[in-house]
Amino acid sequence: MSTKLLYATAESQEEAEKIATILVEERLVACANILGPSTSIYRWEDKVTKENEVVIILKTKADLAEQAIARIVELHSYECPAVVALDIEKGNPEFLMWINKNTS
């Protein structure tokens, strides 16, 4: 059973909650953690930009990661949302089985 951790940012708490809720309801992810406000500094359209964002961490099965990423992009307000998938190499076996059980 291979699992992934998805990392994404959102424009606001409301957007983060909307994305997380829809992905859990659709069983594309087992759970999501929404972290408090963060500061992002990045280059956009050849200008260094500083914005407040909200971080979302989601857990899913590896074979659903691509579909979950596509859904996040679809729901997101940004033109180019930050969404990446990381392998979960080890973890509490019961928790990893729970992720598998709660995704479809």
N, C-alpha and C positions, 0 to 999 in steps of 0.2 A: 504494500500500500504506500504509494508515493503522495506526499502532501506539499502544498505550496503556501507561502505567506505572500500576500499581495500588499504592496505599499502604494498608497495614493494620497494626493492632497486635494483639498476642496476649498472653494472660495469662502465658505461660511459653515458654521455649526449646522445650520438647517440643511444645506446641500449635502454635507457629510452624512447626516442622519437619514436623509431621503435615499441616498445611494446605498447606504448600509442596509436599511430596512428592506428595500426592494430586492437586493441580492440575497438576503437571508430568506425572505418570503419565497423567492423563486428557487431556493435551494442551490444556488450557484456557489454560495459560501456557507460555512457552518456558523460563523460568528464574525463580528467586527468589533474592533476597539477604536473609539474616536478619542483622540488625544486633544488636549487643549490647544489654544492658539499657538502658532509658531510663526517665526519670521523666515521668509524665503527671500533670498537674494539671487537673482539670475539675470541672464542676458536675454532680452526679447526685442526683436526688431532693431537690433544693433544698439540697444540702450540698456544699461544696467538698471534693473528695477528691484525695488524692495516692497514686498507685500506681506500682509498677515494672511495666513492660511490655517487650515485645520488638517491634521494628519489622520488618515484612516488606515488601520491595519486589519486585513481580512485573512481568514484561513479557509483553505479549500483543498479538494483533491487535485492532483496534478492534471488529470485529464479534463478538468473543468476550468483550469486557469485561463486558457485562451478565450473561452466563452465569457467568463467573468470579466476579463479585461475589456472585451468588446462591449459588454453591457455597461461597464463604468464609463467608457468613452461616450457611448450613446446617451447616457443620462447626464453627463457632465456639462457644465456651462462654459468651460474653457475650450478654446480652439485646439489646444494641444495639451491635454491633461497629463500630469505626471502619474504614470501607473507602471509599476514593475513587479515581477514575480521572482521570488527567491525560494530556493529549495529548502525544505525543512529536513535536515539530515538526521536529527535525533530529537527525541522528546518523550514525554510521558506516554507510554504505549496506550494506556486507556484513553488519554486525550486524543491521540492520533486516530484511534478507532472511532471515537466520538465524532471527529471531523468527518470521517468516511461515512458514518451512519447518518449524519445530518445534511448530507449533500446528495444530489441525485445525478 
